[in-house]
Amino acid sequence: MTPDRSGQAVLPDVVDTEEFGRTLAVTLKAGDLVILDGPLGAGKTALARGIGAGLGVLGRVTSPTFVIARTHRPGTVDRPGMIHVDAYRLGAGADLLDELDALDLDTDLTDSVVVVEWGAGTAERLSGRHLLVRLRREPESDVRSAEWRWSS
């Protein structure tokens, strides 16, 4: 699968979700903002783990819930690093934007791919261009679906 500007995919299990992230990573470059949206258990962290693997970043990609943001350095000089943010524990609305701004992510946008979980509706303001990926999980199943779209 080669992701276009927008699309949909069915992801039968976590491995497929991670593989989809690897596929997305091929299209990403330093300066890109990726926003992952979906309920608990939808696969946002699994997708971020796949993006990290596809970028070849160093270190294990895990949920940044309690540290808010994790920095993953590039594994090679020709690929960007990744900043993985979990905005779930941050404030809402203007407070969220202030807290994201305090993390200086806009500075990191030039050197890394920034992946934000739970930032839909606010994190878009960090960049004029972003990829929004909405994940859903079928009730009592491992099957997930993804819809994605690039802004501008």
C-alpha positions in Angstrom: 0.0 0.0 0.0 1.3 3.5 -0.9 -0.5 6.2 1.0 -1.9 9.0 -1.1 -3.0 12.4 0.1 -6.0 10.7 1.6 -7.4 7.2 2.0 -8.8 4.4 4.1 -7.5 1.1 5.2 -8.7 -1.9 7.3 -6.0 -3.1 9.7 -6.9 -6.6 11.0 -4.5 -6.5 13.9 -1.7 -4.6 15.7 1.0 -5.9 13.3 -1.0 -4.5 10.4 -1.3 -1.2 12.2 2.5 -1.0 12.8 3.1 -2.0 9.1 0.8 0.8 8.0 2.9 3.2 10.1 6.0 1.9 8.4 4.4 2.6 5.0 3.4 6.1 6.1 6.9 6.8 7.3 8.3 6.3 3.8 6.4 9.5 2.7 7.4 11.6 5.8 10.2 14.1 6.0 11.6 16.5 8.6 9.1 19.2 9.2 6.0 17.0 8.9 3.3 17.0 11.6 1.2 13.8 12.0 -1.9 13.9 14.2 -3.3 10.6 15.4 -6.9 10.7 16.5 -9.1 7.9 18.0 -10.4 6.5 21.2 -8.4 4.5 23.8 -7.3 1.2 22.3 -7.7 2.4 18.7 -4.0 1.8 17.9 -2.4 5.3 18.1 0.7 4.2 19.9 1.0 1.1 17.6 0.8 3.4 14.6 3.4 5.7 16.1 5.7 2.7 16.8 5.4 1.7 13.1 6.2 5.3 12.0 9.3 5.2 14.2 10.3 1.9 12.7 9.8 3.2 9.2 11.9 6.3 9.9 14.5 4.1 11.5 14.7 6.2 14.7 16.8 5.0 17.7 15.2 3.7 20.8 12.0 1.9 21.6 8.8 3.8 20.7 6.4 3.6 23.7 3.5 5.7 24.8 4.7 9.1 26.1 1.6 9.5 28.3 3.4 10.3 31.5 6.3 12.2 30.1 4.2 14.0 27.5 6.9 13.9 24.7 9.6 11.6 23.8 12.5 12.4 21.4 13.8 9.7 19.1 17.0 10.5 17.4 17.5 9.6 13.7 19.1 6.2 13.1 20.8 7.5 9.9 21.9 10.9 8.6 19.5 10.7 5.7 16.3 10.3 7.7 14.7 12.6 10.3 14.2 11.9 14.0 10.8 11.7 15.6 9.1 13.6 18.4 6.3 11.5 19.9 3.8 13.6 21.9 0.8 12.4 23.9 -1.5 15.4 24.4 -4.1 13.5 26.4 -2.9 14.8 29.8 -2.6 18.4 28.6 -5.3 21.0 28.9 -8.0 21.6 26.4 -8.6 24.4 23.8 -6.3 27.4 24.2 -4.7 25.7 27.3 -3.6 22.8 25.1 -2.1 25.1 22.5 -0.2 27.0 25.2 1.1 23.7 26.7 2.1 22.4 23.3 3.8 25.7 22.6 5.7 25.4 25.9 7.1 22.1 24.6 8.7 24.1 21.7 7.5 21.5 19.2 7.5 24.1 16.4 11.2 24.3 16.8 11.4 20.5 16.4 9.2 20.6 13.4 12.2 21.6 11.2 14.4 18.7 12.2 12.0 15.9 13.0 8.7 14.3 12.2 6.3 15.3 15.0 3.7 12.7 15.9 0.9 13.9 18.2 -1.6 11.5 19.8 -4.8 13.1 21.1 -4.1 16.5 19.5 -6.9 16.7 16.9 -8.6 20.1 16.9 -5.6 21.9 18.4 -2.2 20.6 17.3 -3.0 21.5 13.7 -2.1 25.0 14.6 1.6 24.0 15.0 2.0 23.8 11.2 0.3 24.9 8.1 0.5 21.4 6.7 -0.3 18.2 8.6 -1.4 14.6 8.2 -4.5 13.6 10.2 -5.0 9.9 10.8 -8.2 8.8 12.4 -8.2 5.3 13.9 -11.2 3.3 15.0 -11.4 -0.2 16.5 -14.2 -2.6 16.1 -15.9 -3.4 19.4 -14.5 -6.6 21.0 -12.1 -7.1 18.1 -8.6 -6.4 17.1 -9.7 -5.1 13.7 -9.0 -1.4 13.3 -9.7 1.0 10.5 -7.7 4.1 9.5 -8.7 7.2 7.5 -6.0 9.7 6.6 -5.8 13.0 4.9 -3.1 15.6 4.3 -4.2 19.2 4.9 -3.3 21.9 2.2 
